[in-house]
Amino acid sequence: MLITIWRNYSYVILLMGLAVAMSSIALIKLGAGEAQQEITVKEGDSLWKIAQELSEDYDMSTQAIVEWVTQKNNLATDIIKPGESLIIPGGNRVLLNNADYELASGTE
């Protein structure tokens, strides 16, 4: 009976196995990606201020975060301007306000 099933459906079995394997590989690669998020620079923000707040939540120094952000955003200097979008390390969503920086990730 198994031989009959294999003869009739071997291509389906192989294609399903291949689909499962490829999906698993894609999910593993997707999960291994570096977590990052995008913010918009507000009036009064500086790269060092933002990095200082982020360094409290991540196991990175302020200097390391400044270097990371500079590299990921292809910045020539650490000077940023209001309205500019920056990629920073982190989760899904960030809320930044001028008085004090608060990080919020995920959904309610």
Secondary structure in CASP SS format (residue, H / E / C, confidence):
PFRMAT SS
TARGET T0000
AUTHOR 0000-0000-0000
METHOD secondary structure of the structure
MODEL  1
M C 1.00
L H 1.00
I H 1.00
T H 1.00
I H 1.00
W H 1.00
R H 1.00
N H 1.00
Y H 1.00
S H 1.00
Y H 1.00
V H 1.00
I H 1.00
L H 1.00
L H 1.00
M H 1.00
G H 1.00
L H 1.00
A H 1.00
V H 1.00
A H 1.00
M H 1.00
S H 1.00
S H 1.00
I H 1.00
A H 1.00
L H 1.00
I H 1.00
K H 1.00
L H 1.00
G H 1.00
A C 1.00
G C 1.00
E C 1.00
A C 1.00
Q E 1.00
Q E 1.00
E E 1.00
I E 1.00
T E 1.00
V C 1.00
K C 1.00
E C 1.00
G C 1.00
D C 1.00
S C 1.00
L H 1.00
W H 1.00
K H 1.00
I H 1.00
A H 1.00
Q H 1.00
E H 1.00
L H 1.00
S H 1.00
E H 1.00
D H 1.00
Y C 1.00
D C 1.00
M C 1.00
S C 1.00
T H 1.00
Q H 1.00
A H 1.00
I H 1.00
V H 1.00
E H 1.00
W H 1.00
V H 1.00
T H 1.00
Q H 1.00
K H 1.00
N C 1.00
N C 1.00
L C 1.00
A C 1.00
T C 1.00
D C 1.00
I C 1.00
I C 1.00
K C 1.00
P C 1.00
G C 1.00
E C 1.00
S E 1.00
L E 1.00
I E 1.00
I E 1.00
P E 1.00
G C 1.00
G C 1.00
N C 1.00
R C 1.00
V C 1.00
L E 1.00
L E 1.00
N C 1.00
N C 1.00
A C 1.00
D C 1.00
Y E 1.00
E E 1.00
L C 1.00
A C 1.00
S C 1.00
G C 1.00
T C 1.00
E C 1.00
END
